[in-house]
């Protein structure tokens, strides 16, 4: 599952601190965590639903075949927001039905105990179709024929219980046969193909084939007026399902899915086991994408691509999201984690696999070089004292929702990548195939994965993995290089990396070091560092040596002063992966007060003629972060001039405003540089953007889609009122949601205070297309606070309108609003005011409040320290370059 809101705010994340979990045993149903008794086990569901699209309610009937393992006089299952009208066991009415929405359970009390064996439970129930994406929900959207309604489901993590009574815990696998009655103009899609369709009057009843054994959170139902495009891959019918009229924009995703299915069939060594796979576009507030078995749901922007409007770079997100969710069809659906404490088995693996598979088909995107952004997202959180382990104890439903964070996804994925690099690609794949074969149609813990990898590699993977997954944080490796008698010796030590300089820890990891000469890293020497200190020999003394060559290790490195200076001086000659890692580690060492801010800026200045996209993505991120710190300080103009002096030569080397290169990486870098130079006040960029925008207004074909977002954002940043009004009119004139959102984003870049205020009001006045979802209103607040450089204005608007801004969000999203959005206002008000608001308005009962407060304090302290040091560096060492700024 990919969560858009989580990714949008991920860099600033900070989550609950819990003690590292104990090592666990392989999966056992009897001992798997959960709240429900294991004395009654579902085997098969027959569910019939009748939604009332006008009243936004539904009724349902279900028959559940269960196995009773211990005689009992009561049966407990999950419900939430459902009214149970009738209940019987083996045809006998139960004596009472007790529903407790706080515990999210319904208990059937029986007149006489049922014996061990198989029994039939029959239930009639009713519920509401909600606006929020949890359980069965609705979304409304505009078409050329007027407003339309679509029904969809979102069950993960624990919302199947909102649509039908169920044993809604992942260990309770069962088969499902679903039937739904909808308006006859609707089509319906579920996990399996339809086995029959009948129309009676104005009602269409669709019955779907029975599913394989699976977890309840993977059930899917979507209904509406759909269009389809389809293909075939390895004998499986693959379709894109979208609101009618938009299905052709799914052509790119369909092609990706067809290629990926065959790739995964081979990689996992097990053919995709269902007869069809649907990719379903859901307009509105759907959060990201969800891997329902056989019927993956996506927010529209993650599935549909309009080549006439969108830049080619949008394809990257679509391909990666499809790759992520499709990998779950095996790793997550066919084999499912036993409980939410092992969520990383699903999401960490899929996070890694989306890059591996996407890179396989799109090597010109250089994704392994560029994955640093995701790794840094995890490390930014994981370097704080308030982080949590990859495998975190989960006690209840709220904690299950909170587990969907960058530690589970990006750190989990980084650990998988490091493990594959350590064991070897072929050996790792063999272990995954053994894992799949041994656990198909069942559940697992991490112990099952480690057992399979150990059998394939003949190594103790469980011991290797323990600290990486069961302990919080990650190591800092210090490397002290010396040359004796012509041979290099490196004295190594490890300690936990903290951004907080006063923190210490005795934690140790088994760290797979890849040691190689910095200028010739091929054939790196692999060394497993398991002790606090270690000394290794690294060959002849012919230059600095890297200890994380290839950057596949999830740890930071601090070199001795001489080696560090040599790496900085020769950074332009390092391999791209290593250039990126040196830049990223240097930034982190600055925040941790282990290096001065000038160390990062000097490294940037030494990049020379580097044109690598991954290198500049990391550099642009670091420079923008410093610029954000400088907002409101007198040094901002000087730092912007320094940014221009660094970035302008890169822009000119890659061809400047010349038509976008056919090289995807160069085209993407061109876009990013235009926007960054515009934000830093490059007058030539601003003038040329205005010229291109003016021509675009009369001749849309004159501005290639690849350049549109960057040009619009630059024009929006410096817009006057007439220009802003022209761009605002573009929202209504747009032919797609994606095009409309380009205008919305550009408008919210406006630095004119009156125009920035008008942008904030768009989040409530209906200007943002409803089918884009309410989350875009929060994105606009962030854009105004950061890109428009109006944090105080954005904060004041948020405080005044928080209830309205939040009313359309699910409980899952409410957690993210508190934990991700509030720390972004670190420079918007006095710290005491921000802290008081956070304490008063964080969702009640969440342990994250302390972590949000800590992140706020850390960010403010870092900004206060970095700004004067950056100003001093730029005024001296950077002075020669800022003169070149435009």
SULDA-V521644 format. One line per field, one symbol per residue. burial: 1 if it has 24 or more other ideal C-beta (glycine too) atoms within 12 Angstrom, else 0. A space follows every 50 residues. Layout:
# SULDA-V521644
burial = ???
This chain:
# SULDA-V521644
burial = 11111111111111111101100101101001111101111111111111 10100001111111111100010111111111010111110001001010 00011111010001000011111111111111111111111110000111 11111111111111111111111111111111100111111111000000 00011111011111111111111111111110110111111111111011 11111111111111101101011111111111111111111111111111 11111100111111111111111111111111111111111111111111 11111111111100111111111111111111111111111111011111 11111111111111111111111000111111111101111111111111 11111110101101111111111111111110000001111111111111 00101011111111111100100111111000010101000011111111 11111111110011011101111111111111111111111101111111 11111110011111111111111111111110101101111111111111 10010110011001111111111111111111001101110110010000 00111111111111111110001101110110011111111111111111 11001111111111001111111111111111111111111111111110 01001101111111111111111111111000011011001110011110 111111111101101110111011000100110011
